[in-house]
Every structure is written in C-alpha cells, then in structure tokens.
Amino acid sequence: MIQLIDSGLEDFAISKLADYQKLIDDKPTYPERVVEAKKKFKSSNTTKNRAFIEVKKKLSLMCCGPDRCNYCEDSKADEVEHIYPKDWYPEKCFVWMNYCYACGTCNGPKNNKFAVLKRIDGTVVELIRDKDSDIIEPEEGETVLINPRLENPLDYLFLDISNTFFFTSMDDDTASEASIRAEYTIKILGLNSRSYLVKARKLAFSNFESRLSDYITKRNAGANQNQLNNMIENIKGEHHQTVWSEMKRQKDIIPVLQNLFMDAPEALLW
C-alpha cells in the first residue's frame, strides 16, 4: 500500500462530478443524502459515462503496476473505491480525492466498514449500521483507515521483508494513534490474512533483487542508456511497489541489499 500521486482530472470530469455532488448536497436531510448518493453513484458509474471513463483512466494511471489494486497491490483494480464510504459520507460521494482504484477482493469486504478516532479521548468508534436501522450521521472524528490519497502509508506501516512478509505497525507503542491506525488498516483490508498476498510479496522481493542485480551487470558491461532506462522503468512499473520501497528503506539491515544498493546508489531514487 503506497501513497498515490494524483494524476489530475480533466476539467469536464471535475465539473460533472461537482454537478452530481450538488444533487446529493441539495437534499434536505442526511438520510435523503445517503439514499441519493447510493442511487446516483450506481447510475453514473457506468462504461458509457464519459466522466467516469476519465475517472477510471486517471485512477488506472495512479496504480502501481498494470492496474494493480491500490490496497493490496496484487489483484486487478476495476472498481472505483470510496475511501470514505458513501453510505456514511454522502458529501464525499463524487469527490475526486476520495477515490482510489481497488480490486473486488479488497473493496467487497471493506464495503462501508469504517471507524473514526474521537480526538477528545482517543476512542475508536466503529461505524455500524444494521440493514433496517435508522440512517443517522456518523460520530465526528478522524479517519482510522490510512488514506493513501493524502498520507504515506509507510509512515505507519512496516513490511517485514527479511522474514514473514507481514505488515506491522511502525510504532511499537500499541496504544499510540499511529499504531491503532496501522493495525486497523491491516485488518480491514486483510493485508496479512490472505496467504497469497504474503507469497506474492516474497516473490516480488526476489524479482526486484534479480532485476537490480541484472541492471548492475548490464550497466557495468556497457549497456546504453536506453537499455538501462527500460530496465529502470520495468522496476518502477512492477506491482508490489511497497516491497521495493521497503528494500530501499531496509537496505542497511539486510546484507544482500546493502551490497546491491552500494553498487547502484542511483536505484535509491527510483
């Protein structure tokens, strides 16, 4: 899970999203806004809607690897995901900065699960709404889920690339806000509970290691810059970019990486 670099959105799409959002915001009550958000998003998020064709195109450009999910970095991203669920935050239904591209395996279980951190006492409040319960507004608070559009997940998450290939919190204090947010994000997105993701990260580590070693060999053998640039772009275009980021971050504690990055310090900028 990496921080997303905004690819920008064409003006016509920004304008259309604003028009859609106004239809929601103009509803007089919160329950009406929730109902309208769900209805309008379903009718707008289609393969024939020019604005959403543009939205998906730009979200695709922000993926690590070819259309890889912004959460797990493994499966194909094909769903426009609301980081703040529209069921709870209808005012963010058509807000560009509330979108990321996700796979169904991540987006489905996450659905409208969300939690907020109450600043007054640091309590985590899970937002739960039963099917037949009244539609009431969520409690105020800061999001617990790490937001890859606005934050660097690696400020909170640590990926163990020397052993388990599990995510843990960067903060050892389990009671800290940073640790609470990290653990919640790991849990809600199933980043450690899916064994194939762990295996994929391990394979990605070997792949990045081999690619970097091959780059060094070819560079030292006199490969031209175009060849080297292609190799660099292949590394930057792989999925599981969190693995690559952690390889750079942990280079001083893993001997094989220390040697590779000593031989190719330029790779630290890729």
C-alpha positions, 0 to 999 in steps of 0.5 A: 500500500503506497501513497498515490500521486494524483494524476489530475482530472480533466476539467469536464470530469471535475465539473460533472462530478461537482454537478452530481455532488450538488444533487446529493448536497441539495437534499434536505436531510442526511438520510435523503443524502445517503439514499441519493448518493447510493442511487446516483453513484450506481447510475453514473458509474457506468462504461458509457459515462464519459466522466467516469471513463476519465475517472477510471483512466486517471485512477488506472494511471495512479496504480502501481503496476498494470492496474494493480489494486491500490490496497493490496497491490496484487489483484486487478483494480476495476472498481472505483473505491470510496475511501470514505464510504458513501453510505456514511459520507454522502458529501464525499460521494463524487469527490475526486480525492476520495477515490482510489482504484481497488480490486473486488477482493479488497473493496467487497469486504471493506464495503462501508466498514469504517471507524473514526478516532474521537480526538477528545479521548482517543476512542475508536468508534466503529461505524455500524449500521444494521440493514433496517436501522435508522440512517443517522450521521456518523460520530465526528472524528478522524479517519482510522483507515490510512488514506493513501490519497493524502498520507504515506502509508509507510509512515505507519506501516512496516513490511517485514521483508527479511522474514514473514512478509507481514505488515506491522505497525511502525510504532511499537507503542500499541496504544499510540494513534499511529499504531491503532491506525496501522493495525486497523488498516491491516485488518480491514483490508486483510493485508496479512490474512490472505496467504497469497498476498504474503507469497506474492510479496516474497516473490516480488522481493526476489524479482526486484533483487534479480532485476537490480542485480541484472541492471548492475551487470548490464550497466557495468558491461556497457549497456546504453542508456536506453537499455538501462532506462527500460530496465529502470522503468520495468522496476518502477512499473512492477506491482508490489511497489511497497516491497521495493520501497521497503528494500530501499528503506531496509537496505542497511539491515539486510546484507544482500541489499546493502551490497546491491544498493552500494553498487547502484546508489542511483536505484535509491531514487527510483 
